[in-house]
Amino acid sequence: MIKSALAAIVAAPLVSTAAFAGPYVNVENNAGFTGSEYNGNITEFHVGYEGDISEDASYYIQAGPAVIAIDGEDTETELSGKAGVGLALSEKLSAYGEVSFVTSDDDNGYATKLGLKYAF
């Protein structure tokens, strides 16, 4: 259950039109807290690829090992990944979406993210 909560807080950069297309590496750590109590963290070591779908749309896909450290439990290494798209709706408004996963010995965790970004 805590693994699913940690998977749900996995964040990715807000998607916007890519500056270039091609491969990249991304190391990201996300920690979880309930109030001021530390629950654990997940550190992902991903290899990915990003590119343009059109002049106003971009995508990315990435995956790799994820080190899961839940407070008071042994550290585990699982597989995680995410894919997302970004779409410029106007000069100042963009939309983005992402799906992600992390494997587990119990139940795999899945998460989605949808949003709008307005630049002033």
C-alpha positions in Angstrom: 0.0 0.0 0.0 2.8 2.4 0.8 4.5 1.5 -2.4 1.3 2.5 -4.3 1.3 5.8 -2.5 5.0 6.4 -3.3 4.3 5.5 -6.9 1.4 8.0 -7.0 3.7 10.9 -5.9 6.3 10.1 -8.6 6.6 13.4 -10.4 8.0 14.3 -13.8 8.9 17.6 -15.2 6.0 19.5 -16.6 5.9 18.7 -20.3 6.4 21.5 -22.9 7.6 21.5 -26.5 10.9 19.7 -26.5 14.0 21.8 -27.3 15.5 18.8 -29.2 14.6 15.2 -29.9 16.7 12.4 -28.7 17.8 10.2 -25.8 18.4 11.4 -22.3 19.0 10.1 -18.7 16.9 11.3 -15.8 17.6 10.6 -12.1 14.8 11.6 -9.8 14.0 11.2 -6.1 10.6 11.6 -4.6 10.0 11.4 -0.8 6.7 10.9 0.9 5.5 12.3 4.2 2.4 12.1 6.3 2.3 15.4 8.2 5.9 15.7 9.4 6.5 11.9 9.5 8.8 10.5 6.8 7.3 7.5 5.0 10.0 6.7 2.5 11.3 7.6 -1.0 11.8 6.3 -4.5 14.8 7.1 -6.6 14.4 6.4 -10.3 17.3 5.9 -12.7 15.7 6.3 -16.1 16.9 6.3 -19.7 14.4 8.0 -22.0 13.6 9.5 -25.4 11.8 12.7 -26.2 10.7 14.4 -29.4 8.2 16.4 -31.2 4.8 15.1 -32.4 4.1 18.3 -34.2 4.9 22.0 -34.0 2.7 22.3 -30.9 3.0 18.8 -29.3 5.8 16.8 -27.7 6.2 13.4 -26.1 8.6 11.5 -23.8 9.0 7.9 -22.7 11.5 6.6 -20.0 12.1 3.6 -17.9 14.7 2.0 -15.6 15.4 0.7 -12.1 13.7 2.3 -9.1 15.2 2.0 -5.6 12.4 2.0 -3.1 13.3 2.9 0.5 10.3 2.6 2.8 10.9 3.8 6.4 11.6 0.8 8.6 11.8 -1.7 5.8 14.5 -3.2 3.6 15.3 -1.3 0.4 14.0 -2.9 -2.8 14.9 -2.4 -6.5 12.0 -2.5 -8.9 11.3 -1.3 -12.5 9.5 1.9 -13.1 8.7 4.0 -16.1 6.6 6.9 -17.4 5.4 8.4 -20.7 3.9 11.7 -21.3 2.7 14.3 -23.8 2.6 18.1 -23.9 0.4 20.3 -26.1 0.6 24.0 -26.6 -3.0 25.2 -26.6 -2.1 28.9 -27.1 1.0 31.1 -26.6 0.5 31.1 -22.8 -1.5 27.9 -22.1 -0.4 24.3 -22.4 -1.8 20.9 -21.4 0.1 17.9 -20.3 -0.5 14.3 -19.3 1.5 11.4 -18.0 1.1 7.7 -17.1 3.6 5.9 -14.8 4.2 2.6 -13.2 6.4 0.8 -10.7 6.6 -2.9 -10.2 6.3 -4.7 -6.9 6.3 -8.1 -5.3 2.7 -7.5 -4.3 0.7 -5.3 -6.6 2.2 -3.1 -9.3 1.6 0.6 -8.8 0.1 2.9 -11.5 -0.5 6.7 -11.6 -1.7 9.3 -14.0 -1.2 13.0 -14.1 -3.2 15.6 -16.1 -2.8 19.3 -16.0 -2.8 22.8 -17.5 0.0 25.3 -17.3 -0.5 29.0 -17.8 2.5 31.2 -18.2 2.2 34.9 -17.2 
